[in-house]
Amino acid sequence: MPGEAVQFEMVVGLGNPGSEHENQRHNAGFWFVDELARDLGANFSQDKKSFSLHAKTILNGRTIHLLKPYNYMNNSGQGVAAIARFFKLDMSRVLVAHDELDLEPGYIRVKNGGGHGGHNGLRDIVAKTGTKDFWRLRIGIGHPGHKSAVSGYVLKRATAEHQKLIDDALYLAMRESRTLIDGDINVATKNLHSHKPDGN
């Protein structure tokens, strides 16, 4: 629950590899982790065994792993499970950043555990790690209105208006990232959840 003491060991961003996907809504998790890596001075390198881009950095004396599973969204769990096993990481101390259809653009939420909500990346992480008990950073991208339109929607760019709202939310998440990862999760969560897309 938000408010408890959590020091994250790994932050995962979900997305699809390749330049053709980098600006699509489904890559919102990659956007966050890329910004986090820049902020923390971490450099990704390819880990072929886990089919991921992996980085390690130090925050307040602790090692933090950053991960971008790189064999497409539906197989995200393979890299997460492999890195968690190899470094003996506790999945309850893993934060997964991902696009969220059930939040409008500009909203961003922290959630602990729960189902996958139809998100194929989360679904595969649950399947491959055997647990739902990891944290999520849910980045709102909005919903196209009908289930049949979801696949095409997430694999397209956001409108300029929506992208601005998403970017604003990611900016706030970055501002709170150090507090969220290695500080007071209650404070970070309160600040993130009180953010409104209109800036009020």
JOWO-V287643 format. One record per pair of residues at least 12 apart in sequence whose ideal C-beta (glycine too) atoms are under 8 Angstrom apart, sorted by the first residue. I is the first residue (numbers start at 1). J is the second residue. D is the distance in Angstrom with one decimal. If there is no record, write none. Layout:
BEGIN
I & J & D
I & J & D
END
This chain:
BEGIN
1 & 112 & 6.1
2 & 110 & 6.1
2 & 112 & 7.1
2 & 185 & 6.0
2 & 186 & 5.8
2 & 189 & 4.0
2 & 190 & 7.9
3 & 185 & 7.0
3 & 186 & 4.1
3 & 189 & 7.6
4 & 185 & 7.0
5 & 185 & 7.5
6 & 92 & 7.9
6 & 93 & 6.5
6 & 135 & 7.2
6 & 185 & 5.2
7 & 62 & 6.6
7 & 93 & 6.6
7 & 181 & 7.6
7 & 182 & 5.6
8 & 64 & 6.9
8 & 93 & 5.3
8 & 94 & 6.8
8 & 95 & 5.0
8 & 135 & 7.3
8 & 180 & 7.7
8 & 181 & 4.8
8 & 182 & 7.1
9 & 63 & 7.7
9 & 64 & 6.9
9 & 65 & 6.4
9 & 87 & 7.8
9 & 89 & 4.7
9 & 90 & 6.3
9 & 93 & 4.4
9 & 94 & 6.7
10 & 64 & 7.1
10 & 65 & 4.0
10 & 66 & 7.3
10 & 67 & 6.1
10 & 83 & 7.0
10 & 84 & 7.1
10 & 87 & 7.9
10 & 89 & 5.5
10 & 93 & 7.3
10 & 94 & 4.8
10 & 95 & 7.3
11 & 33 & 6.1
11 & 36 & 6.2
11 & 64 & 6.8
11 & 65 & 7.5
11 & 66 & 5.5
11 & 67 & 7.3
11 & 94 & 7.7
11 & 95 & 4.9
11 & 96 & 8.0
11 & 97 & 6.8
11 & 181 & 6.5
12 & 29 & 7.3
12 & 33 & 7.1
12 & 66 & 7.9
12 & 67 & 4.6
12 & 68 & 7.6
12 & 69 & 7.1
12 & 76 & 7.8
12 & 80 & 5.7
12 & 94 & 6.4
12 & 95 & 7.1
12 & 96 & 4.6
12 & 97 & 6.8
12 & 125 & 7.8
13 & 29 & 3.9
13 & 30 & 4.7
13 & 31 & 7.4
13 & 32 & 5.6
13 & 33 & 3.0
13 & 34 & 7.1
13 & 36 & 7.9
13 & 66 & 7.7
13 & 67 & 7.3
13 & 68 & 5.3
13 & 96 & 7.9
13 & 97 & 4.8
13 & 98 & 7.8
14 & 26 & 7.9
14 & 29 & 3.7
14 & 30 & 7.1
14 & 69 & 6.9
14 & 73 & 6.3
14 & 76 & 5.5
14 & 96 & 6.5
14 & 97 & 6.8
14 & 98 & 4.4
14 & 99 & 7.4
14 & 121 & 4.0
14 & 122 & 7.7
15 & 27 & 3.6
15 & 28 & 7.4
15 & 29 & 5.4
15 & 30 & 3.4
15 & 31 & 7.8
15 & 68 & 6.8
15 & 73 & 7.0
16 & 72 & 5.5
16 & 73 & 5.5
17 & 70 & 4.7
17 & 71 & 7.4
17 & 72 & 6.9
21 & 155 & 7.4
23 & 157 & 5.2
24 & 154 & 6.8
24 & 155 & 5.3
24 & 156 & 6.1
24 & 157 & 6.2
25 & 99 & 5.6
25 & 141 & 4.4
25 & 153 & 6.9
25 & 154 & 5.0
25 & 155 & 7.6
25 & 156 & 6.7
25 & 157 & 7.3
25 & 158 & 5.4
26 & 73 & 6.3
26 & 99 & 5.6
26 & 154 & 4.1
26 & 155 & 5.9
27 & 99 & 7.5
28 & 97 & 7.4
28 & 98 & 6.9
28 & 99 & 4.0
28 & 139 & 4.2
28 & 141 & 6.1
28 & 166 & 6.6
28 & 170 & 7.6
29 & 96 & 7.2
29 & 97 & 4.1
29 & 98 & 4.4
29 & 99 & 6.5
29 & 121 & 7.5
29 & 137 & 7.8
29 & 139 & 6.9
30 & 68 & 5.8
31 & 139 & 7.9
31 & 170 & 6.0
32 & 97 & 4.3
32 & 137 & 6.7
32 & 139 & 6.6
32 & 170 & 5.8
32 & 173 & 6.1
32 & 174 & 7.6
33 & 66 & 5.7
33 & 67 & 7.5
33 & 68 & 5.9
33 & 97 & 6.0
34 & 68 & 7.9
35 & 170 & 6.6
35 & 174 & 5.3
36 & 66 & 6.4
36 & 174 & 6.9
36 & 177 & 5.7
37 & 55 & 5.6
37 & 57 & 7.6
37 & 66 & 5.4
39 & 174 & 6.3
39 & 177 & 6.8
40 & 57 & 4.4
40 & 59 & 6.4
40 & 64 & 7.2
40 & 66 & 7.7
41 & 57 & 6.5
42 & 55 & 4.0
42 & 56 & 6.9
42 & 57 & 3.9
42 & 66 & 5.6
43 & 55 & 5.9
44 & 66 & 7.2
44 & 68 & 6.7
46 & 70 & 7.4
47 & 79 & 7.6
47 & 83 & 7.3
49 & 82 & 6.3
50 & 69 & 7.8
50 & 78 & 7.0
50 & 79 & 4.3
50 & 82 & 3.8
50 & 83 & 5.3
50 & 86 & 7.6
51 & 69 & 6.7
51 & 70 & 5.7
51 & 71 & 3.9
51 & 75 & 7.1
51 & 78 & 5.7
51 & 79 & 5.3
51 & 82 & 7.8
52 & 67 & 5.4
52 & 68 & 6.2
52 & 69 & 5.0
52 & 70 & 5.4
52 & 71 & 7.9
52 & 79 & 3.5
52 & 80 & 8.0
52 & 82 & 7.4
52 & 83 & 6.5
53 & 67 & 7.3
53 & 68 & 4.3
53 & 70 & 5.4
54 & 66 & 7.2
54 & 67 & 5.6
54 & 68 & 7.9
54 & 83 & 6.3
55 & 67 & 7.8
59 & 178 & 6.7
59 & 181 & 6.4
59 & 182 & 4.9
60 & 182 & 5.1
62 & 182 & 6.5
64 & 181 & 6.5
64 & 182 & 7.4
65 & 83 & 6.4
65 & 87 & 6.5
65 & 89 & 6.9
67 & 79 & 6.3
67 & 80 & 6.6
67 & 83 & 5.7
69 & 121 & 7.7
73 & 120 & 5.3
73 & 121 & 4.6
73 & 124 & 7.8
74 & 120 & 4.8
74 & 121 & 7.5
74 & 124 & 6.0
75 & 124 & 6.0
76 & 120 & 7.8
76 & 121 & 4.1
76 & 122 & 7.9
76 & 124 & 5.0
76 & 125 & 5.7
77 & 121 & 7.9
77 & 124 & 3.7
77 & 125 & 4.2
77 & 126 & 7.2
77 & 127 & 5.7
77 & 128 & 3.0
77 & 129 & 6.2
78 & 124 & 7.4
78 & 128 & 5.8
80 & 94 & 7.3
80 & 96 & 7.7
80 & 125 & 5.2
80 & 128 & 6.7
80 & 129 & 6.2
81 & 125 & 7.7
81 & 128 & 4.2
81 & 129 & 4.9
84 & 129 & 6.5
91 & 129 & 5.5
91 & 131 & 5.1
91 & 133 & 6.2
91 & 134 & 4.9
92 & 131 & 7.9
92 & 133 & 5.1
92 & 134 & 6.6
92 & 135 & 7.9
94 & 134 & 4.5
94 & 135 & 6.8
95 & 134 & 7.4
95 & 135 & 4.5
95 & 136 & 7.3
95 & 137 & 5.8
95 & 180 & 7.5
95 & 181 & 7.1
96 & 121 & 7.8
96 & 122 & 6.9
96 & 125 & 6.5
96 & 134 & 5.9
96 & 135 & 7.0
96 & 136 & 5.3
96 & 137 & 7.0
97 & 136 & 7.7
97 & 137 & 4.2
97 & 139 & 6.5
98 & 119 & 6.1
98 & 121 & 5.8
98 & 122 & 6.4
98 & 136 & 6.5
98 & 137 & 7.3
98 & 138 & 6.7
98 & 139 & 6.7
99 & 119 & 7.7
99 & 139 & 5.6
99 & 141 & 4.7
99 & 154 & 6.4
100 & 117 & 7.8
100 & 119 & 7.7
100 & 138 & 3.8
100 & 139 & 5.8
100 & 140 & 5.4
100 & 141 & 6.5
101 & 117 & 7.8
101 & 118 & 7.7
101 & 119 & 7.8
101 & 141 & 6.4
101 & 142 & 7.1
101 & 143 & 4.7
101 & 150 & 6.6
101 & 153 & 8.0
101 & 154 & 7.4
102 & 117 & 6.6
102 & 138 & 7.9
102 & 140 & 8.0
102 & 143 & 6.8
103 & 138 & 5.9
103 & 139 & 7.6
103 & 140 & 3.0
103 & 141 & 7.5
103 & 142 & 7.6
104 & 140 & 5.3
104 & 142 & 5.2
104 & 165 & 7.9
104 & 197 & 6.7
105 & 140 & 5.4
105 & 141 & 5.9
105 & 142 & 5.0
105 & 158 & 6.6
105 & 162 & 4.1
105 & 163 & 7.8
105 & 165 & 4.1
105 & 166 & 5.1
105 & 169 & 7.7
105 & 197 & 6.7
106 & 140 & 6.2
106 & 165 & 3.4
106 & 166 & 6.8
106 & 168 & 6.2
106 & 169 & 5.3
106 & 195 & 7.6
106 & 196 & 7.5
106 & 197 & 2.7
106 & 198 & 8.0
107 & 140 & 3.9
107 & 169 & 6.6
107 & 195 & 7.3
107 & 197 & 6.5
108 & 137 & 7.0
108 & 138 & 6.7
108 & 139 & 5.6
108 & 140 & 6.3
108 & 169 & 4.3
108 & 170 & 7.6
108 & 172 & 6.7
108 & 173 & 5.6
108 & 192 & 5.3
108 & 195 & 6.6
109 & 137 & 7.8
109 & 138 & 4.5
109 & 140 & 7.7
109 & 192 & 6.8
109 & 193 & 6.2
110 & 135 & 6.7
110 & 136 & 7.3
110 & 137 & 6.0
110 & 138 & 7.5
110 & 180 & 7.2
110 & 185 & 7.3
110 & 188 & 7.3
110 & 189 & 4.7
110 & 192 & 6.1
110 & 193 & 7.4
111 & 135 & 7.0
111 & 136 & 4.6
111 & 138 & 6.0
112 & 133 & 7.7
112 & 135 & 5.2
112 & 136 & 7.7
113 & 132 & 5.2
113 & 133 & 4.9
113 & 134 & 7.2
113 & 135 & 7.8
114 & 132 & 6.3
114 & 136 & 7.6
115 & 132 & 6.7
116 & 132 & 7.9
118 & 150 & 7.9
122 & 136 & 7.2
137 & 173 & 6.7
137 & 180 & 7.9
139 & 166 & 6.8
139 & 169 & 6.5
139 & 170 & 6.9
139 & 173 & 7.6
140 & 166 & 7.3
140 & 169 & 6.7
141 & 154 & 7.1
141 & 158 & 6.6
141 & 162 & 7.4
141 & 166 & 6.6
142 & 162 & 6.4
165 & 197 & 4.8
168 & 197 & 7.2
168 & 199 & 7.7
169 & 195 & 6.7
169 & 197 & 7.4
172 & 191 & 7.3
172 & 192 & 6.5
172 & 195 & 5.4
173 & 192 & 6.5
176 & 188 & 4.3
176 & 191 & 5.4
176 & 192 & 5.9
180 & 192 & 7.8
END
